[in-house]
Amino acid sequence: MSRVLCKSLIPSLLSSSSISAQFRFKYFSTSSSSSSPRVSRMATEASSSSSSSSSSSASPSPSSAIDFLTLCHRLKTTKREGWVRRGVNNPESIADHMYRMGVMALIAADLPGVDRDKCVKMAIVHDIAEAIVGDITPADGVPKDEKSRRERAALEDMCKLLGGGSRAKEISDLWMEYEENSSLEAKVVKDFDKVEMILQALEYENEQGKDLEEFFQSTAGKFQTEVGKAWASEVASRRKKSN
Protein backbone atom coordinates (compact mmCIF):
# COMPACT_ATOMS: atom_id res chain seq x y z
CA MET A 1 0.00 0.00 0.00
CA SER A 2 1.50 3.32 -1.03
CA ARG A 3 -0.04 5.36 1.75
CA VAL A 4 2.43 3.99 4.27
CA LEU A 5 1.45 4.55 7.87
CA CYS A 6 -0.90 7.41 7.05
CA LYS A 7 -1.96 9.73 9.85
CA SER A 8 -5.04 7.63 10.42
CA LEU A 9 -2.98 4.58 11.39
CA ILE A 10 -5.11 2.51 13.69
CA PRO A 11 -7.19 5.20 15.38
CA SER A 12 -8.37 2.71 17.96
CA LEU A 13 -4.79 1.84 18.77
CA LEU A 14 -3.82 5.48 19.20
CA SER A 15 -6.74 6.03 21.55
CA SER A 16 -4.99 3.84 24.11
CA SER A 17 -2.59 5.93 26.18
CA SER A 18 -0.32 2.99 26.91
CA ILE A 19 0.13 2.25 23.23
CA SER A 20 0.18 5.80 21.91
CA ALA A 21 3.35 6.47 23.85
CA GLN A 22 5.00 3.61 22.03
CA PHE A 23 3.67 4.71 18.65
CA ARG A 24 4.59 8.37 18.92
CA PHE A 25 6.74 8.09 15.82
CA LYS A 26 4.46 6.46 13.26
CA TYR A 27 5.94 7.08 9.83
CA PHE A 28 8.00 5.09 7.40
CA SER A 29 9.93 6.99 4.76
CA THR A 30 8.16 6.96 1.40
CA SER A 31 11.48 7.46 -0.37
CA SER A 32 13.71 4.51 -1.15
CA SER A 33 16.80 6.68 -0.58
CA SER A 34 15.93 7.45 3.03
CA SER A 35 17.03 5.14 5.81
CA SER A 36 15.22 7.26 8.39
CA PRO A 37 12.67 8.05 9.75
CA ARG A 38 11.01 4.75 10.59
CA VAL A 39 9.21 3.37 13.58
CA SER A 40 12.46 2.54 15.34
CA ARG A 41 11.72 5.13 18.01
CA MET A 42 8.43 3.36 18.66
CA ALA A 43 10.27 0.06 19.03
CA THR A 44 12.87 1.58 21.32
CA GLU A 45 10.17 2.88 23.62
CA ALA A 46 8.35 -0.44 23.57
CA SER A 47 11.56 -2.35 24.21
CA SER A 48 12.63 -0.12 27.08
CA SER A 49 9.20 -0.46 28.69
CA SER A 50 9.42 -4.25 28.69
CA SER A 51 10.95 -5.86 31.75
CA SER A 52 14.04 -8.02 31.40
CA SER A 53 12.02 -10.99 32.62
CA SER A 54 9.40 -10.66 29.90
CA SER A 55 12.09 -10.21 27.24
CA SER A 56 13.77 -13.47 28.17
CA SER A 57 10.65 -15.54 28.73
CA ALA A 58 8.78 -17.66 26.21
CA SER A 59 5.50 -15.80 26.58
CA PRO A 60 4.90 -12.04 26.30
CA SER A 61 3.47 -10.12 29.22
CA PRO A 62 -0.29 -9.48 29.09
CA SER A 63 0.41 -5.81 28.33
CA SER A 64 2.79 -6.63 25.45
CA ALA A 65 0.43 -9.26 24.08
CA ILE A 66 -2.56 -6.90 23.98
CA ASP A 67 -0.47 -4.08 22.47
CA PHE A 68 0.72 -6.48 19.75
CA LEU A 69 -2.77 -7.81 19.07
CA THR A 70 -4.18 -4.29 18.91
CA LEU A 71 -1.63 -3.47 16.23
CA CYS A 72 -2.54 -6.70 14.38
CA HIS A 73 -6.12 -5.44 14.24
CA ARG A 74 -5.04 -3.45 11.19
CA LEU A 75 -4.61 -6.74 9.31
CA LYS A 76 -8.36 -7.25 9.71
CA THR A 77 -9.28 -3.78 8.47
CA THR A 78 -6.78 -3.22 5.64
CA LYS A 79 -8.16 -4.38 2.31
CA ARG A 80 -5.92 -6.18 -0.16
CA GLU A 81 -4.78 -3.45 -2.50
CA GLY A 82 -4.87 -5.48 -5.72
CA TRP A 83 -8.62 -5.98 -5.39
CA VAL A 84 -9.19 -2.36 -4.40
CA ARG A 85 -7.40 -1.18 -7.55
CA ARG A 86 -9.59 -3.44 -9.68
CA GLY A 87 -12.80 -2.09 -8.22
CA VAL A 88 -13.80 -5.28 -6.41
CA ASN A 89 -16.79 -4.70 -4.13
CA ASN A 90 -16.08 -5.39 -0.45
CA PRO A 91 -12.63 -6.93 -1.05
CA GLU A 92 -10.94 -9.25 1.40
CA SER A 93 -8.61 -8.01 4.11
CA ILE A 94 -5.00 -9.06 4.64
CA ALA A 95 -6.17 -11.20 7.57
CA ASP A 96 -8.80 -12.90 5.38
CA HIS A 97 -6.06 -13.88 2.94
CA MET A 98 -3.74 -15.22 5.64
CA TYR A 99 -6.54 -17.14 7.34
CA ARG A 100 -7.45 -19.15 4.26
CA MET A 101 -3.78 -19.83 3.61
CA GLY A 102 -3.58 -21.25 7.13
CA VAL A 103 -6.53 -23.51 6.33
CA MET A 104 -4.79 -24.59 3.13
CA ALA A 105 -1.74 -25.64 5.11
CA LEU A 106 -3.96 -27.44 7.62
CA ILE A 107 -5.81 -29.57 5.05
CA ALA A 108 -2.97 -30.24 2.61
CA ALA A 109 -1.73 -33.82 2.32
CA ASP A 110 1.43 -34.72 4.19
CA LEU A 111 4.48 -34.02 2.05
CA PRO A 112 7.88 -35.69 2.47
CA GLY A 113 10.19 -33.50 4.52
CA VAL A 114 7.56 -30.81 5.12
CA ASP A 115 6.45 -29.80 8.63
CA ARG A 116 2.73 -29.11 8.23
CA ASP A 117 2.39 -27.32 11.57
CA LYS A 118 5.22 -25.01 10.57
CA CYS A 119 3.42 -24.26 7.32
CA VAL A 120 0.27 -23.27 9.23
CA LYS A 121 2.29 -20.91 11.43
CA MET A 122 4.15 -19.45 8.47
CA ALA A 123 0.89 -18.82 6.63
CA ILE A 124 -0.52 -16.75 9.48
CA VAL A 125 2.60 -14.58 9.88
CA HIS A 126 3.90 -14.20 6.32
CA ASP A 127 2.13 -10.84 5.78
CA ILE A 128 2.18 -9.69 9.40
CA ALA A 129 4.48 -6.72 8.72
CA GLU A 130 1.68 -5.27 6.59
CA ALA A 131 0.00 -4.26 9.84
CA ILE A 132 2.47 -1.36 9.72
CA VAL A 133 3.54 -0.88 6.10
CA GLY A 134 0.25 -1.80 4.42
CA ASP A 135 -0.20 -3.93 1.32
CA ILE A 136 2.51 -2.68 -1.05
CA THR A 137 1.85 -3.84 -4.60
CA PRO A 138 3.95 -3.59 -7.80
CA ALA A 139 1.59 -0.82 -8.95
CA ASP A 140 2.84 1.36 -6.09
CA GLY A 141 6.23 1.67 -7.76
CA VAL A 142 8.18 0.83 -4.61
CA PRO A 143 11.45 -0.96 -5.48
CA LYS A 144 11.70 -4.54 -4.24
CA ASP A 145 14.66 -3.76 -1.98
CA GLU A 146 12.83 -0.82 -0.42
CA LYS A 147 9.70 -2.88 0.13
CA SER A 148 11.82 -5.52 1.87
CA ARG A 149 13.54 -2.86 3.99
CA ARG A 150 10.25 -1.42 5.19
CA GLU A 151 8.79 -4.82 5.98
CA ARG A 152 11.89 -6.02 7.83
CA ALA A 153 11.97 -2.83 9.90
CA ALA A 154 8.27 -3.22 10.68
CA LEU A 155 8.72 -6.85 11.69
CA GLU A 156 11.59 -5.94 13.98
CA ASP A 157 9.54 -3.24 15.65
CA MET A 158 6.53 -5.54 16.06
CA CYS A 159 8.69 -8.18 17.71
CA LYS A 160 10.06 -5.58 20.11
CA LEU A 161 6.52 -4.45 20.85
CA LEU A 162 5.71 -8.06 21.71
CA GLY A 163 8.48 -7.89 24.29
CA GLY A 164 11.10 -10.02 22.56
CA GLY A 165 11.61 -13.56 23.80
CA SER A 166 11.05 -16.87 22.06
CA ARG A 167 7.56 -16.10 20.73
CA ALA A 168 8.80 -12.97 18.97
CA LYS A 169 11.83 -14.87 17.67
CA GLU A 170 9.62 -17.62 16.28
CA ILE A 171 7.52 -15.06 14.39
CA SER A 172 10.65 -13.35 13.08
CA ASP A 173 12.29 -16.62 12.02
CA LEU A 174 9.16 -17.83 10.23
CA TRP A 175 8.75 -14.52 8.43
CA MET A 176 12.40 -14.44 7.34
CA GLU A 177 12.29 -18.04 6.17
CA TYR A 178 9.26 -17.26 4.03
CA GLU A 179 10.75 -14.02 2.74
CA GLU A 180 13.97 -15.76 1.71
CA ASN A 181 12.18 -18.85 0.33
CA SER A 182 14.80 -20.84 2.19
CA SER A 183 12.98 -24.05 3.11
CA LEU A 184 10.52 -26.60 1.75
CA GLU A 185 7.87 -25.11 4.03
CA ALA A 186 8.48 -21.64 2.60
CA LYS A 187 8.09 -22.97 -0.94
CA VAL A 188 4.83 -24.68 -0.04
CA VAL A 189 3.43 -21.56 1.67
CA LYS A 190 4.51 -19.31 -1.21
CA ASP A 191 2.54 -21.60 -3.51
CA PHE A 192 -0.45 -21.39 -1.17
CA ASP A 193 -0.14 -17.59 -1.33
CA LYS A 194 -0.53 -17.71 -5.11
CA VAL A 195 -3.25 -20.39 -5.06
CA GLU A 196 -5.28 -18.40 -2.54
CA MET A 197 -5.01 -15.31 -4.73
CA ILE A 198 -6.18 -17.01 -7.93
CA LEU A 199 -8.96 -18.83 -6.09
CA GLN A 200 -10.11 -15.50 -4.71
CA ALA A 201 -9.86 -14.00 -8.19
CA LEU A 202 -12.05 -16.78 -9.57
CA GLU A 203 -14.60 -16.18 -6.82
CA TYR A 204 -14.72 -12.45 -7.57
CA GLU A 205 -15.09 -13.18 -11.28
CA ASN A 206 -18.03 -15.49 -10.60
CA GLU A 207 -19.67 -13.28 -7.97
CA GLN A 208 -19.10 -9.83 -9.45
CA GLY A 209 -18.55 -10.45 -13.16
CA LYS A 210 -14.99 -9.10 -13.04
CA ASP A 211 -12.26 -9.98 -15.54
CA LEU A 212 -9.21 -10.68 -13.38
CA GLU A 213 -7.09 -12.47 -15.95
CA GLU A 214 -3.97 -10.54 -14.93
CA PHE A 215 -3.88 -12.32 -11.56
CA PHE A 216 -3.82 -15.70 -13.27
CA GLN A 217 -1.17 -14.52 -15.71
CA SER A 218 1.02 -13.19 -12.89
CA THR A 219 1.24 -16.65 -11.28
CA ALA A 220 1.54 -18.78 -14.44
CA GLY A 221 4.59 -21.06 -14.32
CA LYS A 222 5.66 -19.82 -10.89
CA PHE A 223 4.51 -22.68 -8.67
CA GLN A 224 7.35 -24.51 -6.96
CA THR A 225 5.69 -27.59 -5.46
CA GLU A 226 3.51 -30.43 -6.68
CA VAL A 227 0.70 -29.49 -4.33
CA GLY A 228 0.80 -25.90 -5.55
CA LYS A 229 0.75 -26.98 -9.19
CA ALA A 230 -2.11 -29.43 -8.59
CA TRP A 231 -4.28 -26.94 -6.72
CA ALA A 232 -3.59 -24.17 -9.24
CA SER A 233 -4.52 -26.55 -12.05
CA GLU A 234 -7.81 -27.33 -10.31
CA VAL A 235 -8.61 -23.64 -9.97
CA ALA A 236 -7.78 -23.07 -13.64
CA SER A 237 -9.98 -26.01 -14.64
CA ARG A 238 -12.93 -24.63 -12.70
CA ARG A 239 -12.40 -21.21 -14.20
CA LYS A 240 -12.44 -22.67 -17.70
CA LYS A 241 -15.71 -24.45 -16.98
CA SER A 242 -17.31 -21.30 -15.57
CA ASN A 243 -16.49 -19.20 -18.66
Disulfide bonds with the S-S distance in Angstrom:
none
